[in-house]
Amino acid sequence: MTIQADKEVDARGLNCPLPILRAKKALSEMDSGQVLRVVATDKNSVRDFEAFARQTGNELIAQESEGEVFIHTLRRR
């Protein structure tokens, strides 16, 4: 099932904390309820986005991996 995203951030090739910082900036520009997809290659991004969602109150809808690529889908609080 593919969730339709309102915005996408390409954070491939970036290491922590840059994928989180890019996501935070993108979410700040979005309306409540909108969906953000972040594409990253940092293997630590999986646990980073879980912690980010807990700390910020944004909903982590899904996390998927396709080889070396990790896709994080969040809903803006």
N, CA, C and O atoms as a CHARMM CRD file, in Angstrom:
* protein
*
  308
    1    1 MET  N      0.84700  -1.18800   0.00000 PROA 1      0.00000
    2    1 MET  CA     0.00000   0.00000   0.00000 PROA 1      0.00000
    3    1 MET  C      0.88900   1.24800   0.00000 PROA 1      0.00000
    4    1 MET  O      1.72600   1.42600   0.88400 PROA 1      0.00000
    5    2 THR  N      0.69900   2.08300  -0.97700 PROA 2      0.00000
    6    2 THR  CA     1.45800   3.32200  -1.05500 PROA 2      0.00000
    7    2 THR  C      0.60400   4.46700  -0.52700 PROA 2      0.00000
    8    2 THR  O     -0.51900   4.68500  -0.98100 PROA 2      0.00000
    9    3 ILE  N      1.15100   5.18600   0.42900 PROA 3      0.00000
   10    3 ILE  CA     0.45700   6.33000   1.01900 PROA 3      0.00000
   11    3 ILE  C      0.82200   7.56500   0.20800 PROA 3      0.00000
   12    3 ILE  O      1.99900   7.82600  -0.04100 PROA 3      0.00000
   13    4 GLN  N     -0.17800   8.31300  -0.19800 PROA 4      0.00000
   14    4 GLN  CA     0.05700   9.52100  -0.97600 PROA 4      0.00000
   15    4 GLN  C      0.66700  10.59600  -0.09100 PROA 4      0.00000
   16    4 GLN  O      0.07500  10.97400   0.92100 PROA 4      0.00000
   17    5 ALA  N      1.83900  11.09100  -0.45800 PROA 5      0.00000
   18    5 ALA  CA     2.51500  12.12900   0.32200 PROA 5      0.00000
   19    5 ALA  C      2.22300  13.49800  -0.28300 PROA 5      0.00000
   20    5 ALA  O      2.12400  13.65100  -1.50000 PROA 5      0.00000
   21    6 ASP  N      2.08900  14.48600   0.59300 PROA 6      0.00000
   22    6 ASP  CA     1.90400  15.86200   0.14900 PROA 6      0.00000
   23    6 ASP  C      3.23600  16.50500  -0.20700 PROA 6      0.00000
   24    6 ASP  O      3.29500  17.44800  -0.99600 PROA 6      0.00000
   25    7 LYS  N      4.31400  15.97700   0.39300 PROA 7      0.00000
   26    7 LYS  CA     5.64400  16.53800   0.17500 PROA 7      0.00000
   27    7 LYS  C      6.66100  15.41800   0.35600 PROA 7      0.00000
   28    7 LYS  O      6.43400  14.49100   1.13300 PROA 7      0.00000
   29    8 GLU  N      7.78600  15.50100  -0.36100 PROA 8      0.00000
   30    8 GLU  CA     8.84100  14.50100  -0.21200 PROA 8      0.00000
   31    8 GLU  C     10.18600  15.18300  -0.03000 PROA 8      0.00000
   32    8 GLU  O     10.48800  16.18400  -0.68100 PROA 8      0.00000
   33    9 VAL  N     10.99100  14.62000   0.87000 PROA 9      0.00000
   34    9 VAL  CA    12.34400  15.10600   1.12000 PROA 9      0.00000
   35    9 VAL  C     13.31700  14.00300   0.71800 PROA 9      0.00000
   36    9 VAL  O     13.20600  12.86800   1.18200 PROA 9      0.00000
   37   10 ASP  N     14.25900  14.33900  -0.13600 PROA 10     0.00000
   38   10 ASP  CA    15.29300  13.38200  -0.54800 PROA 10     0.00000
   39   10 ASP  C     16.52200  13.62400   0.31800 PROA 10     0.00000
   40   10 ASP  O     17.23600  14.61000   0.13500 PROA 10     0.00000
   41   11 ALA  N     16.76300  12.72000   1.26200 PROA 11     0.00000
   42   11 ALA  CA    17.90900  12.84900   2.17100 PROA 11     0.00000
   43   11 ALA  C     18.93200  11.74800   1.90500 PROA 11     0.00000
   44   11 ALA  O     19.71900  11.40400   2.78600 PROA 11     0.00000
   45   12 ARG  N     18.92000  11.19900   0.70100 PROA 12     0.00000
   46   12 ARG  CA    19.88700  10.15900   0.35800 PROA 12     0.00000
   47   12 ARG  C     21.30100  10.73600   0.39200 PROA 12     0.00000
   48   12 ARG  O     21.55300  11.83900  -0.09400 PROA 12     0.00000
   49   13 GLY  N     22.21300   9.96600   0.97700 PROA 13     0.00000
   50   13 GLY  CA    23.60800  10.39800   1.07300 PROA 13     0.00000
   51   13 GLY  C     23.89800  11.26000   2.28700 PROA 13     0.00000
   52   13 GLY  O     25.05300  11.61100   2.53100 PROA 13     0.00000
   53   14 LEU  N     22.87600  11.60500   3.05000 PROA 14     0.00000
   54   14 LEU  CA    23.06000  12.44500   4.24100 PROA 14     0.00000
   55   14 LEU  C     23.04500  11.58000   5.49500 PROA 14     0.00000
   56   14 LEU  O     22.27300  10.62600   5.59500 PROA 14     0.00000
   57   15 ASN  N     23.89900  11.92100   6.44300 PROA 15     0.00000
   58   15 ASN  CA    23.93900  11.18900   7.70900 PROA 15     0.00000
   59   15 ASN  C     23.30900  12.01600   8.81300 PROA 15     0.00000
   60   15 ASN  O     23.12800  13.22600   8.68000 PROA 15     0.00000
   61   16 CYS  N     22.97700  11.33900   9.91000 PROA 16     0.00000
   62   16 CYS  CA    22.37300  11.96800  11.08000 PROA 16     0.00000
   63   16 CYS  C     23.20400  13.17900  11.48700 PROA 16     0.00000
   64   16 CYS  O     24.43200  13.08900  11.49600 PROA 16     0.00000
   65   17 PRO  N     22.60100  14.27900  11.81500 PROA 17     0.00000
   66   17 PRO  CA    21.16700  14.52600  11.99700 PROA 17     0.00000
   67   17 PRO  C     20.48200  15.15500  10.78800 PROA 17     0.00000
   68   17 PRO  O     19.33500  15.58900  10.89500 PROA 17     0.00000
   69   18 LEU  N     21.15600  15.21400   9.64400 PROA 18     0.00000
   70   18 LEU  CA    20.60300  15.95100   8.49900 PROA 18     0.00000
   71   18 LEU  C     19.24500  15.45000   7.99800 PROA 18     0.00000
   72   18 LEU  O     18.39100  16.28500   7.70200 PROA 18     0.00000
   73   19 PRO  N     18.98900  14.13400   7.88400 PROA 19     0.00000
   74   19 PRO  CA    17.63900  13.72900   7.45100 PROA 19     0.00000
   75   19 PRO  C     16.54200  14.23000   8.39600 PROA 19     0.00000
   76   19 PRO  O     15.47200  14.64100   7.94700 PROA 19     0.00000
   77   20 ILE  N     16.81400  14.19400   9.70400 PROA 20     0.00000
   78   20 ILE  CA    15.83500  14.68400  10.68800 PROA 20     0.00000
   79   20 ILE  C     15.64700  16.19000  10.54500 PROA 20     0.00000
   80   20 ILE  O     14.51900  16.68200  10.57800 PROA 20     0.00000
   81   21 LEU  N     16.74000  16.91700  10.38700 PROA 21     0.00000
   82   21 LEU  CA    16.63900  18.37600  10.25400 PROA 21     0.00000
   83   21 LEU  C     15.88100  18.77000   9.00100 PROA 21     0.00000
   84   21 LEU  O     15.09200  19.71500   9.02900 PROA 21     0.00000
   85   22 ARG  N     16.10600  18.05800   7.89600 PROA 22     0.00000
   86   22 ARG  CA    15.36400  18.34000   6.65500 PROA 22     0.00000
   87   22 ARG  C     13.87900  18.03500   6.84400 PROA 22     0.00000
   88   22 ARG  O     13.01900  18.77500   6.36700 PROA 22     0.00000
   89   23 ALA  N     13.58800  16.93400   7.54700 PROA 23     0.00000
   90   23 ALA  CA    12.18500  16.57500   7.80300 PROA 23     0.00000
   91   23 ALA  C     11.52300  17.61600   8.69900 PROA 23     0.00000
   92   23 ALA  O     10.38300  18.01300   8.45700 PROA 23     0.00000
   93   24 LYS  N     12.22600  18.05300   9.72100 PROA 24     0.00000
   94   24 LYS  CA    11.67800  19.05200  10.64900 PROA 24     0.00000
   95   24 LYS  C     11.33500  20.34400   9.90400 PROA 24     0.00000
   96   24 LYS  O     10.27600  20.93200  10.12500 PROA 24     0.00000
   97   25 LYS  N     12.23400  20.77800   9.02400 PROA 25     0.00000
   98   25 LYS  CA    11.99700  22.00000   8.24500 PROA 25     0.00000
   99   25 LYS  C     10.79100  21.82600   7.32400 PROA 25     0.00000
  100   25 LYS  O      9.94300  22.71300   7.22700 PROA 25     0.00000
  101   26 ALA  N     10.72000  20.67900   6.65300 PROA 26     0.00000
  102   26 ALA  CA     9.60100  20.42400   5.73600 PROA 26     0.00000
  103   26 ALA  C      8.27600  20.38200   6.49200 PROA 26     0.00000
  104   26 ALA  O      7.28300  20.95100   6.03900 PROA 26     0.00000
  105   27 LEU  N      8.26000  19.71200   7.64200 PROA 27     0.00000
  106   27 LEU  CA     7.02800  19.61900   8.43300 PROA 27     0.00000
  107   27 LEU  C      6.57700  20.99800   8.91300 PROA 27     0.00000
  108   27 LEU  O      5.37800  21.25900   9.00600 PROA 27     0.00000
  109   28 SER  N      7.52500  21.87800   9.21700 PROA 28     0.00000
  110   28 SER  CA     7.16200  23.21000   9.70800 PROA 28     0.00000
  111   28 SER  C      6.45600  24.03200   8.63200 PROA 28     0.00000
  112   28 SER  O      5.74700  24.99000   8.94000 PROA 28     0.00000
  113   29 GLU  N      6.65300  23.65200   7.37500 PROA 29     0.00000
  114   29 GLU  CA     6.03300  24.36900   6.25600 PROA 29     0.00000
  115   29 GLU  C      4.71200  23.72600   5.82000 PROA 29     0.00000
  116   29 GLU  O      4.07300  24.19000   4.87600 PROA 29     0.00000
  117   30 MET  N      4.30800  22.65500   6.51400 PROA 30     0.00000
  118   30 MET  CA     3.11000  21.91300   6.12100 PROA 30     0.00000
  119   30 MET  C      1.95700  22.17400   7.09000 PROA 30     0.00000
  120   30 MET  O      2.16100  22.63300   8.21300 PROA 30     0.00000
  121   31 ASP  N      0.75100  21.87200   6.63100 PROA 31     0.00000
  122   31 ASP  CA    -0.43700  22.00500   7.47100 PROA 31     0.00000
  123   31 ASP  C     -0.66500  20.72600   8.26400 PROA 31     0.00000
  124   31 ASP  O     -0.19700  19.65400   7.88100 PROA 31     0.00000
  125   32 SER  N     -1.38600  20.85000   9.36900 PROA 32     0.00000
  126   32 SER  CA    -1.71900  19.69900  10.19700 PROA 32     0.00000
  127   32 SER  C     -2.45600  18.65700   9.37100 PROA 32     0.00000
  128   32 SER  O     -3.37700  18.98600   8.62300 PROA 32     0.00000
  129   33 GLY  N     -2.04500  17.38700   9.50900 PROA 33     0.00000
  130   33 GLY  CA    -2.68200  16.29600   8.79400 PROA 33     0.00000
  131   33 GLY  C     -2.03200  15.95700   7.46700 PROA 33     0.00000
  132   33 GLY  O     -2.31000  14.90400   6.89400 PROA 33     0.00000
  133   34 GLN  N     -1.16400  16.84100   6.96600 PROA 34     0.00000
  134   34 GLN  CA    -0.49600  16.54600   5.70600 PROA 34     0.00000
  135   34 GLN  C      0.57800  15.47900   5.92100 PROA 34     0.00000
  136   34 GLN  O      1.05600  15.28200   7.03900 PROA 34     0.00000
  137   35 VAL  N      0.94800  14.79700   4.84300 PROA 35     0.00000
  138   35 VAL  CA     1.86500  13.65500   4.90900 PROA 35     0.00000
  139   35 VAL  C      3.19100  13.99100   4.23200 PROA 35     0.00000
  140   35 VAL  O      3.23300  14.53100   3.12700 PROA 35     0.00000
  141   36 LEU  N      4.27800  13.65000   4.93900 PROA 36     0.00000
  142   36 LEU  CA     5.63800  13.86400   4.44700 PROA 36     0.00000
  143   36 LEU  C      6.32000  12.51700   4.25800 PROA 36     0.00000
  144   36 LEU  O      6.25400  11.65200   5.13200 PROA 36     0.00000
  145   37 ARG  N      6.97100  12.34400   3.12100 PROA 37     0.00000
  146   37 ARG  CA     7.78000  11.14300   2.87700 PROA 37     0.00000
  147   37 ARG  C      9.24000  11.57900   2.84800 PROA 37     0.00000
  148   37 ARG  O      9.60300  12.53400   2.16100 PROA 37     0.00000
  149   38 VAL  N     10.07600  10.86200   3.60800 PROA 38     0.00000
  150   38 VAL  CA    11.51700  11.13900   3.63700 PROA 38     0.00000
  151   38 VAL  C     12.23800   9.90700   3.10800 PROA 38     0.00000
  152   38 VAL  O     12.03000   8.79800   3.60000 PROA 38     0.00000
  153   39 VAL  N     13.07800  10.10600   2.11200 PROA 39     0.00000
  154   39 VAL  CA    13.86900   9.02500   1.53200 PROA 39     0.00000
  155   39 VAL  C     15.30500   9.22400   2.00400 PROA 39     0.00000
  156   39 VAL  O     15.91400  10.26300   1.75000 PROA 39     0.00000
  157   40 ALA  N     15.84500   8.20400   2.70100 PROA 40     0.00000
  158   40 ALA  CA    17.17900   8.32000   3.29400 PROA 40     0.00000
  159   40 ALA  C     17.99000   7.05100   3.04100 PROA 40     0.00000
  160   40 ALA  O     17.43300   5.99300   2.74900 PROA 40     0.00000
  161   41 THR  N     19.30500   7.17200   3.15600 PROA 41     0.00000
  162   41 THR  CA    20.18300   6.01300   3.02400 PROA 41     0.00000
  163   41 THR  C     20.92400   5.70800   4.32900 PROA 41     0.00000
  164   41 THR  O     21.62000   4.69700   4.42100 PROA 41     0.00000
  165   42 ASP  N     20.78300   6.56600   5.32800 PROA 42     0.00000
  166   42 ASP  CA    21.42200   6.35300   6.62700 PROA 42     0.00000
  167   42 ASP  C     20.66500   5.24800   7.36800 PROA 42     0.00000
  168   42 ASP  O     19.49000   5.41000   7.69500 PROA 42     0.00000
  169   43 LYS  N     21.34100   4.12500   7.63100 PROA 43     0.00000
  170   43 LYS  CA    20.65100   2.99000   8.27700 PROA 43     0.00000
  171   43 LYS  C     20.16500   3.34300   9.67600 PROA 43     0.00000
  172   43 LYS  O     19.22800   2.72000  10.17500 PROA 43     0.00000
  173   44 ASN  N     20.77900   4.32400  10.31300 PROA 44     0.00000
  174   44 ASN  CA    20.33100   4.75700  11.64000 PROA 44     0.00000
  175   44 ASN  C     19.07100   5.61700  11.58100 PROA 44     0.00000
  176   44 ASN  O     18.47900   5.92500  12.61600 PROA 44     0.00000
  177   45 SER  N     18.66100   6.00300  10.38100 PROA 45     0.00000
  178   45 SER  CA    17.47700   6.85700  10.25500 PROA 45     0.00000
  179   45 SER  C     16.21600   6.14800  10.73600 PROA 45     0.00000
  180   45 SER  O     15.25300   6.80800  11.12700 PROA 45     0.00000
  181   46 VAL  N     16.20300   4.82000  10.71500 PROA 46     0.00000
  182   46 VAL  CA    15.01400   4.08500  11.16200 PROA 46     0.00000
  183   46 VAL  C     14.73100   4.41800  12.62400 PROA 46     0.00000
  184   46 VAL  O     13.62200   4.83300  12.95900 PROA 46     0.00000
  185   47 ARG  N     15.70900   4.24200  13.48400 PROA 47     0.00000
  186   47 ARG  CA    15.47300   4.54200  14.90200 PROA 47     0.00000
  187   47 ARG  C     15.41900   6.04900  15.15500 PROA 47     0.00000
  188   47 ARG  O     14.73200   6.49600  16.07300 PROA 47     0.00000
  189   48 ASP  N     16.13800   6.83600  14.34600 PROA 48     0.00000
  190   48 ASP  CA    16.08800   8.29300  14.50000 PROA 48     0.00000
  191   48 ASP  C     14.67500   8.82700  14.25700 PROA 48     0.00000
  192   48 ASP  O     14.20000   9.68200  15.00400 PROA 48     0.00000
  193   49 PHE  N     14.00200   8.32800  13.21700 PROA 49     0.00000
  194   49 PHE  CA    12.65300   8.81100  12.91900 PROA 49     0.00000
  195   49 PHE  C     11.63200   8.30200  13.92700 PROA 49     0.00000
  196   49 PHE  O     10.64300   8.98200  14.20000 PROA 49     0.00000
  197   50 GLU  N     11.85900   7.11900  14.48200 PROA 50     0.00000
  198   50 GLU  CA    10.97600   6.63600  15.55100 PROA 50     0.00000
  199   50 GLU  C     11.06600   7.57700  16.75200 PROA 50     0.00000
  200   50 GLU  O     10.04100   7.96400  17.31300 PROA 50     0.00000
  201   51 ALA  N     12.27700   7.94500  17.14800 PROA 51     0.00000
  202   51 ALA  CA    12.47300   8.86100  18.27700 PROA 51     0.00000
  203   51 ALA  C     11.93700  10.25100  17.95300 PROA 51     0.00000
  204   51 ALA  O     11.31800  10.89100  18.80300 PROA 51     0.00000
  205   52 PHE  N     12.16800  10.72100  16.73100 PROA 52     0.00000
  206   52 PHE  CA    11.69400  12.04000  16.30900 PROA 52     0.00000
  207   52 PHE  C     10.17500  12.12400  16.41900 PROA 52     0.00000
  208   52 PHE  O      9.64000  13.11700  16.91100 PROA 52     0.00000
  209   53 ALA  N      9.48200  11.08300  15.96200 PROA 53     0.00000
  210   53 ALA  CA     8.01900  11.07800  16.01700 PROA 53     0.00000
  211   53 ALA  C      7.53400  11.10400  17.46900 PROA 53     0.00000
  212   53 ALA  O      6.60600  11.84100  17.80300 PROA 53     0.00000
  213   54 ARG  N      8.15900  10.30400  18.32200 PROA 54     0.00000
  214   54 ARG  CA     7.77400  10.29000  19.74600 PROA 54     0.00000
  215   54 ARG  C      7.97800  11.66300  20.38500 PROA 54     0.00000
  216   54 ARG  O      7.12200  12.13100  21.13500 PROA 54     0.00000
  217   55 GLN  N      9.09000  12.30000  20.09700 PROA 55     0.00000
  218   55 GLN  CA     9.43500  13.57000  20.73400 PROA 55     0.00000
  219   55 GLN  C      8.62800  14.75200  20.21400 PROA 55     0.00000
  220   55 GLN  O      8.39700  15.71300  20.94800 PROA 55     0.00000
  221   56 THR  N      8.19700  14.69400  18.95400 PROA 56     0.00000
  222   56 THR  CA     7.51400  15.84600  18.35200 PROA 56     0.00000
  223   56 THR  C      6.00300  15.70000  18.29000 PROA 56     0.00000
  224   56 THR  O      5.29600  16.68600  18.08700 PROA 56     0.00000
  225   57 GLY  N      5.49500  14.47800  18.46200 PROA 57     0.00000
  226   57 GLY  CA     4.05600  14.26500  18.37600 PROA 57     0.00000
  227   57 GLY  C      3.55000  14.06800  16.96400 PROA 57     0.00000
  228   57 GLY  O      2.34800  13.90300  16.75600 PROA 57     0.00000
  229   58 ASN  N      4.46400  14.08200  15.97000 PROA 58     0.00000
  230   58 ASN  CA     4.06500  13.76100  14.60300 PROA 58     0.00000
  231   58 ASN  C      3.90800  12.24700  14.50300 PROA 58     0.00000
  232   58 ASN  O      4.63400  11.50100  15.16000 PROA 58     0.00000
  233   59 GLU  N      2.96100  11.79200  13.68000 PROA 59     0.00000
  234   59 GLU  CA     2.68500  10.37000  13.57600 PROA 59     0.00000
  235   59 GLU  C      3.58500   9.71900  12.53100 PROA 59     0.00000
  236   59 GLU  O      3.62100  10.14700  11.37700 PROA 59     0.00000
  237   60 LEU  N      4.30900   8.68400  12.94200 PROA 60     0.00000
  238   60 LEU  CA     5.11300   7.89900  12.01500 PROA 60     0.00000
  239   60 LEU  C      4.18900   6.84200  11.42500 PROA 60     0.00000
  240   60 LEU  O      3.90400   5.83000  12.06700 PROA 60     0.00000
  241   61 ILE  N      3.72100   7.07600  10.20300 PROA 61     0.00000
  242   61 ILE  CA     2.73700   6.20700   9.56900 PROA 61     0.00000
  243   61 ILE  C      3.37500   4.90500   9.09900 PROA 61     0.00000
  244   61 ILE  O      2.81300   3.82600   9.28700 PROA 61     0.00000
  245   62 ALA  N      4.54700   5.01200   8.48700 PROA 62     0.00000
  246   62 ALA  CA     5.17400   3.81700   7.91900 PROA 62     0.00000
  247   62 ALA  C      6.67400   4.00800   7.78800 PROA 62     0.00000
  248   62 ALA  O      7.17400   5.12600   7.66000 PROA 62     0.00000
  249   63 GLN  N      7.37600   2.88400   7.82500 PROA 63     0.00000
  250   63 GLN  CA     8.80200   2.84100   7.52400 PROA 63     0.00000
  251   63 GLN  C      9.02100   1.62600   6.64000 PROA 63     0.00000
  252   63 GLN  O      8.61400   0.51500   6.97800 PROA 63     0.00000
  253   64 GLU  N      9.66700   1.84900   5.51000 PROA 64     0.00000
  254   64 GLU  CA     9.92800   0.76100   4.57300 PROA 64     0.00000
  255   64 GLU  C     11.38800   0.82200   4.16900 PROA 64     0.00000
  256   64 GLU  O     12.02400   1.87400   4.24100 PROA 64     0.00000
  257   65 SER  N     11.91300  -0.31900   3.74300 PROA 65     0.00000
  258   65 SER  CA    13.26600  -0.31700   3.19400 PROA 65     0.00000
  259   65 SER  C     13.25400  -1.01500   1.84900 PROA 65     0.00000
  260   65 SER  O     12.59900  -2.03900   1.65600 PROA 65     0.00000
  261   66 GLU  N     13.99300  -0.43200   0.93300 PROA 66     0.00000
  262   66 GLU  CA    14.16200  -1.00200  -0.40100 PROA 66     0.00000
  263   66 GLU  C     15.65500  -1.07300  -0.64400 PROA 66     0.00000
  264   66 GLU  O     16.24900  -0.13800  -1.18100 PROA 66     0.00000
  265   67 GLY  N     16.26300  -2.18700  -0.24800 PROA 67     0.00000
  266   67 GLY  CA    17.71600  -2.32000  -0.35100 PROA 67     0.00000
  267   67 GLY  C     18.39400  -1.39000   0.62900 PROA 67     0.00000
  268   67 GLY  O     18.21000  -1.51200   1.84000 PROA 67     0.00000
  269   68 GLU  N     19.17700  -0.46100   0.11100 PROA 68     0.00000
  270   68 GLU  CA    19.92500   0.49500   0.93800 PROA 68     0.00000
  271   68 GLU  C     19.13900   1.77800   1.20700 PROA 68     0.00000
  272   68 GLU  O     19.65300   2.69800   1.84200 PROA 68     0.00000
  273   69 VAL  N     17.90900   1.84100   0.73200 PROA 69     0.00000
  274   69 VAL  CA    17.08900   3.04900   0.86100 PROA 69     0.00000
  275   69 VAL  C     15.98900   2.82400   1.89800 PROA 69     0.00000
  276   69 VAL  O     15.31200   1.79500   1.90000 PROA 69     0.00000
  277   70 PHE  N     15.83100   3.81200   2.77400 PROA 70     0.00000
  278   70 PHE  CA    14.81400   3.75100   3.83000 PROA 70     0.00000
  279   70 PHE  C     13.80200   4.86100   3.57500 PROA 70     0.00000
  280   70 PHE  O     14.16600   6.01500   3.34700 PROA 70     0.00000
  281   71 ILE  N     12.51900   4.48900   3.61800 PROA 71     0.00000
  282   71 ILE  CA    11.45400   5.46700   3.35800 PROA 71     0.00000
  283   71 ILE  C     10.63100   5.62100   4.62700 PROA 71     0.00000
  284   71 ILE  O     10.08000   4.65400   5.15200 PROA 71     0.00000
  285   72 HSD  N     10.55900   6.85300   5.10700 PROA 72     0.00000
  286   72 HSD  CA     9.83400   7.18000   6.33300 PROA 72     0.00000
  287   72 HSD  C      8.64800   8.05800   5.95100 PROA 72     0.00000
  288   72 HSD  O      8.80500   9.03800   5.22200 PROA 72     0.00000
  289   73 THR  N      7.47400   7.70900   6.43900 PROA 73     0.00000
  290   73 THR  CA     6.27400   8.47500   6.12300 PROA 73     0.00000
  291   73 THR  C      5.68400   8.99400   7.42900 PROA 73     0.00000
  292   73 THR  O      5.35600   8.22300   8.33100 PROA 73     0.00000
  293   74 LEU  N      5.55500  10.31600   7.51000 PROA 74     0.00000
  294   74 LEU  CA     5.05400  10.95900   8.72900 PROA 74     0.00000
  295   74 LEU  C      3.83500  11.81900   8.42500 PROA 74     0.00000
  296   74 LEU  O      3.72000  12.39800   7.34500 PROA 74     0.00000
  297   75 ARG  N      2.92200  11.89200   9.40100 PROA 75     0.00000
  298   75 ARG  CA     1.76900  12.78400   9.28700 PROA 75     0.00000
  299   75 ARG  C      1.98200  13.93700  10.26500 PROA 75     0.00000
  300   75 ARG  O      2.24800  13.72500  11.44900 PROA 75     0.00000
  301   76 ARG  N      1.86300  15.14900   9.75600 PROA 76     0.00000
  302   76 ARG  CA     2.06000  16.36700  10.56100 PROA 76     0.00000
  303   76 ARG  C      1.00200  16.45000  11.65100 PROA 76     0.00000
  304   76 ARG  O     -0.18500  16.25800  11.38400 PROA 76     0.00000
  305   77 ARG  N      1.42300  16.73300  12.87000 PROA 77     0.00000
  306   77 ARG  CA     0.47700  16.85300  13.98800 PROA 77     0.00000
  307   77 ARG  C     -0.33600  18.11600  13.87800 PROA 77     0.00000
  308   77 ARG  O     -1.18200  18.38300  14.73100 PROA 77     0.00000
